Amino acid sequence: MRTPVTIIGLGSVGTALAEAYVAAGHPTTVWNRSAGRPTPQGAVRAASVEEAVAAGDLVIAILTTFEAAREALEPAAGKLSGRTLVTLNSGTPAGARETAGWAARHGVHFLAGAIKNVPSAVGLPDTLLYYSGDRATFDRHAPTLRVMGGDTVHLGEDPDLAGLYELAVGGTLLPTIVAFLQGAALVTSRGLEASSLVRYETKWLEMIIQLLPSLAEAVDKGDYANPESALGLFHEGIPYDHEIGREGNLDVAWHEPMHDLLRRAVAEGRADQSIASLVELLRKRP
């Protein structure tokens, strides 16, 4: 018998999760706060959140925030007692801790999680999901959780670790996308296609990936000497950001906070240090 699973929230990710569980043979019940979302084929639509929770040993809430998850599930808190709740939403570590406390008060086993890919990647062997909370609860449900993605990781017992890593990792997304879109605006201003960038951007991102271990090592050791990428080189590039903005008729004002960090670091005598030394400026000082 496959573990019965309940999905709370039928956005694009919630729908993909329900489809993955149906395909894997799990009895799958779904519920959404609004009635407009279609029911994934093979899933059972519950008439109420109480009915949905009662149908699943594993309840997965894929709503917007921890607060939204608690609000949606509050009417069914009594039905949740003794079951496992997994949240896969955005939010802060504080929100995860508050939700863990709410779950404990209601006798609910709780795991906070995050899915690090797009809906179309749900269920693939290399799709990453990470969780935090009680290890025994994670181990008991690990085979069922892996239906959502093969790269399934338990970060630790603290319930807020998934939220911590979600924000730590997620902070790279928007700046990367905005940087790509600036490049797209630049090349299209010359009548070229944005798609012509993709091959070269991909190689550039692969190079950045190769730098991450050495940057992390420098931060962990607090040793910024002998850099692969000296901070001063980035500082010297500031005028080029403004020049290309004028040439391409681009708004490059979004660079200014980064330029300010570089100027402050150089003023502190860090020009010859690794770019990783910016972490010392990002840490607020007493």
C-alpha positions in Angstrom: 0.0 0.0 0.0 1.3 3.4 -0.9 1.1 6.2 1.7 -2.0 8.3 1.2 -1.0 11.9 0.4 -3.0 15.1 0.6 -1.9 18.2 -1.3 -3.1 21.6 0.0 -2.8 24.2 -2.7 -3.3 23.7 -6.5 -1.1 26.3 -8.0 1.4 25.1 -10.7 3.7 23.4 -8.2 0.9 21.8 -6.2 -0.7 20.5 -9.3 2.6 19.0 -10.4 3.0 17.4 -7.0 -0.4 15.8 -7.2 0.2 14.5 -10.7 3.5 13.0 -9.5 1.9 11.2 -6.6 -0.9 9.9 -8.7 1.6 8.6 -11.3 3.5 6.9 -8.5 0.4 5.0 -7.3 -0.3 7.0 -4.1 -3.9 7.7 -3.1 -3.9 11.4 -3.6 -6.4 13.9 -2.2 -6.3 17.6 -3.1 -7.9 20.8 -1.8 -7.6 24.4 -2.8 -8.8 27.5 -1.1 -10.6 28.7 -4.3 -12.8 26.4 -6.4 -11.4 27.6 -9.8 -8.4 25.3 -10.0 -9.0 22.0 -11.9 -8.5 18.7 -10.2 -5.5 16.8 -11.4 -6.5 13.6 -13.2 -6.6 10.6 -10.9 -6.7 12.7 -7.7 -9.7 13.0 -5.4 -11.0 16.5 -4.7 -12.0 17.1 -1.0 -15.0 19.3 -0.3 -13.3 20.8 2.7 -9.9 21.2 4.2 -11.0 19.0 7.1 -11.9 16.2 4.7 -8.7 16.7 2.8 -6.5 16.4 5.9 -8.4 13.3 7.1 -7.6 11.5 3.9 -3.8 11.7 4.0 -1.2 10.3 6.4 1.2 12.9 4.8 -0.2 16.4 4.2 1.8 18.6 2.0 0.9 22.3 2.0 2.2 24.2 -1.0 0.8 27.7 -0.3 2.5 31.1 -0.5 3.8 31.5 3.1 3.9 29.9 6.5 1.2 32.2 7.6 -1.1 31.2 4.7 -0.5 27.5 5.5 -1.4 28.0 9.1 -4.5 30.0 8.2 -5.7 27.4 5.7 -5.1 24.5 8.0 -6.4 26.0 11.3 -10.0 24.7 10.8 -8.5 21.2 10.3 -6.0 21.3 13.2 -7.8 18.6 15.1 -7.8 16.3 12.1 -4.0 16.9 11.7 -3.1 15.5 15.1 -0.9 12.4 14.7 -0.3 13.1 11.0 2.8 14.6 9.3 2.6 18.1 7.8 5.2 19.2 5.2 5.3 22.8 4.1 6.8 23.8 0.8 6.4 27.5 0.7 8.4 30.8 0.8 8.9 32.5 4.1 11.4 33.3 6.8 13.1 31.1 9.4 11.0 32.8 12.0 7.9 31.7 10.1 9.1 28.1 10.1 9.7 28.2 13.8 6.3 29.7 14.5 4.7 27.0 12.3 6.7 24.3 14.1 5.3 25.6 17.4 1.8 25.6 16.0 2.2 22.0 14.8 3.6 20.9 18.2 0.6 22.4 20.0 -1.7 20.4 17.8 0.2 17.1 18.0 1.3 17.3 14.4 4.7 15.9 13.1 6.2 18.8 11.1 8.8 19.2 8.4 9.6 22.5 6.7 10.8 22.0 3.1 11.7 23.8 -0.1 11.6 22.7 -3.7 14.5 24.1 -5.7 13.2 23.8 -9.3 10.3 24.6 -11.6 7.0 22.7 -11.7 8.0 20.7 -14.8 11.0 19.2 -12.9 8.8 17.7 -10.2 9.5 14.0 -9.9 12.8 14.0 -11.8 15.8 12.1 -10.2 18.0 15.2 -10.0 15.3 17.6 -8.7 16.4 19.0 -5.3 14.2 19.3 -2.2 15.5 19.9 1.2 13.8 19.6 4.6 14.4 20.4 8.2 12.8 19.1 11.4 12.5 15.8 13.2 14.9 13.3 11.7 12.7 10.3 12.6 9.7 11.9 10.8 11.9 12.6 7.7 13.2 9.0 7.7 9.7 7.5 8.0 8.5 9.5 5.0 11.7 9.7 2.9 10.6 7.2 0.2 7.3 9.1 -0.2 9.0 12.5 -0.3 11.4 11.3 -3.0 8.4 11.0 -5.4 8.7 14.8 -5.6 12.4 14.7 -6.5 15.3 12.3 -6.3 17.7 14.7 -4.7 16.0 14.7 -1.3 18.1 16.1 1.7 17.5 16.4 5.4 19.4 19.6 6.6 19.0 19.0 10.3 16.7 18.9 13.3 16.2 22.7 13.6 12.8 23.3 11.9 14.0 26.6 10.4 17.0 25.3 8.5 15.0 24.8 5.2 13.8 28.4 5.5 17.3 29.6 6.2 18.8 27.9 3.2 15.8 28.8 1.0 16.6 32.5 1.5 20.3 32.1 1.4 20.2 30.2 -1.9 17.2 32.1 -3.3 19.0 35.5 -3.0 21.0 34.7 -6.1 17.9 34.3 -8.4 16.7 37.9 -8.9 20.1 39.5 -9.4 21.1 36.8 -11.9 17.8 37.2 -13.9 18.1 41.0 -13.9 21.7 40.8 -15.1 20.6 38.5 -18.0 17.8 40.8 -18.9 20.2 43.8 -18.9 22.3 41.8 -21.4 19.2 41.0 -23.4 18.2 44.7 -23.5 21.8 45.6 -24.7 22.0 43.1 -27.6 18.4 43.7 -28.7 19.2 47.5 -28.9 21.6 46.5 -31.7 18.9 44.4 -33.5 20.3 41.1 -32.2 18.2 38.4 -30.6 18.2 37.8 -26.9 18.4 34.0 -27.6 21.9 34.6 -29.1 23.1 35.2 -25.5 22.0 31.9 -24.0 25.0 29.8 -25.1 27.5 32.4 -23.7 25.6 33.1 -20.5 25.5 29.4 -19.8 29.2 29.1 -20.1 29.6 32.2 -17.9 27.4 30.7 -15.2 29.3 27.5 -15.3 32.5 29.5 -14.6 30.8 31.2 -11.7 29.8 27.7 -10.4 33.4 26.7 -10.4 34.3 29.7 -8.3 31.8 29.0 -5.5 33.9 26.4 -3.6 36.9 28.7 -3.3 34.8 31.6 -2.4 33.0 29.6 0.3 36.4 28.3 1.6 37.7 31.9 1.9 34.6 33.0 3.8 34.8 29.9 6.2 38.5 30.6 6.9 38.3 34.4 6.9 41.3 34.4 4.6 40.9 36.6 1.6 44.6 36.7 0.4 45.7 35.1 -2.9 42.4 35.6 -4.7 41.3 34.1 -7.9 39.2 37.2 -8.4 40.6 40.3 -6.8 38.0 42.8 -5.5 39.9 45.7 -7.1 39.2 44.4 -10.6 35.5 44.6 -10.0 36.0 48.2 -8.6 37.8 49.2 -11.7 34.9 48.0 -13.8 32.4 50.4 -12.3 32.9 53.1 -15.1 32.2 50.5 -17.7 28.8 49.7 -16.2 27.9 53.4 -16.6 29.4 53.6 -20.1 27.5 50.7 -21.4 24.3 52.1 -19.9 24.8 55.3 -21.9 25.7 53.4 -25.1 22.8 51.0 -24.9 20.3 53.5 -23.4 19.9 51.2 -20.4 18.9 52.0 -16.8 21.8 50.6 -14.8 20.8 52.2 -11.5 20.3 48.7 -10.0 24.1 48.3 -10.0 24.6 51.2 -7.5 24.2 49.3 -4.2 26.9 46.8 -5.5 29.1 49.7 -6.6 28.7 51.2 -3.1 29.9 47.9 -1.5 32.9 47.9 -3.8 33.8 51.5 -3.0 33.6 50.9 0.7 35.7 47.8 0.5 38.4 49.6 -1.5 38.3 52.4 1.1 39.0 49.7 3.7 42.1 48.6 1.8 40.6 45.4 0.4 41.4 46.0 -3.3 43.9 43.2 -3.4 41.8 40.8 -1.5 39.3 38.2 -2.8 35.9 39.4 -3.9 34.8 37.0 -1.1 35.9 39.7 1.4 32.6 41.6 0.6 31.0 39.2 3.1 32.7 41.3 5.8 30.8 44.4 4.7 27.5 42.5 4.3 27.7 41.4 7.9 26.4 44.2 10.0 28.9 45.3 12.6 28.1 46.0 16.3 
